[in-house]
Amino acid sequence: MKRVLWILLVITLIIPFSINAKEEDINVLVDANIDISGNMKVREIISGSNNLKRTIRFKNSDLKEFNLDYTKTTIYNASNIEIEKVGVINSDKEDYQKFNEEVTTINECNNETSNCYKVKKEGDYAYIEVEGVSGDIYIEYLIANLVVIHN
């Protein structure tokens, strides 16, 4: 048995293998504000890609129902996420100045295959997929009931 394992180890070290990966230089800017009711409004600008698959986890279903250990309870889960706007910003401005620029809204994909977006909410996650746009991708969403105040 040891001899077979030794031979397999030698073979795996000798046989070359390769992994193909596409490297992209992606820049993400985030502006997040919490309102008085505990909701968080998030604006993101993502530069460097014409196609984007974005996963947002807004809830943790691994947490337990409320107990005296505040750090591991569901009271810290957000209740929902709403995608409010997806669009494109064409600007030469640097960094956070881009948030002041005009956003060209794009529509959800129906029969189109480019210049549109898809949204799917499943369990603890929201998935956003943007295809075939030119410019910086802008995503605006609201995470409901995110903040808990303790007295």
C-alpha positions, 0 to 999 in steps of 0.5 A: 500500500505504501508503495502504491501511494509513493508511486502516485505521489511521484507521478503527480509531481512529474505530470505537469498540470495548468490552471487557466485564469483570467486576471482582471484589475477591478476597483470597487468603491462603496458608500454606505449610510445607515438611516435612523430606522436601522436600514443601510443604503449602499452605493457601489461603483465597480470599475474594470469589468464589462460583465459582473457577478456580484454576491451580497450576503445580507443574512446569516442563517447559521445563527441561533434564535435570540439568547443571552449570548448577543454575538451569536443570535439572529437579532443581528440579521438584516430582514431583507435586501432591495436592489434599487438601481443598477446602472452605468457611470461614464466618468473620468473623475477619480475615486469617490467623486464618481458618486456625484456623476449621472447614472444611466439606469439599465433594465433587468434582462428580459430577452436582451443579452447585453446592457442589462442585469439579472437579480436573484434572491435566494436564502441569505444571498442576493445575486446580481449579474450585469452583462455587456455594459461599457463604463463603471457599473453602479449598484444601489441597494437597501439592506433592511433592519440591519442595525440593532440598538442596545440600551 
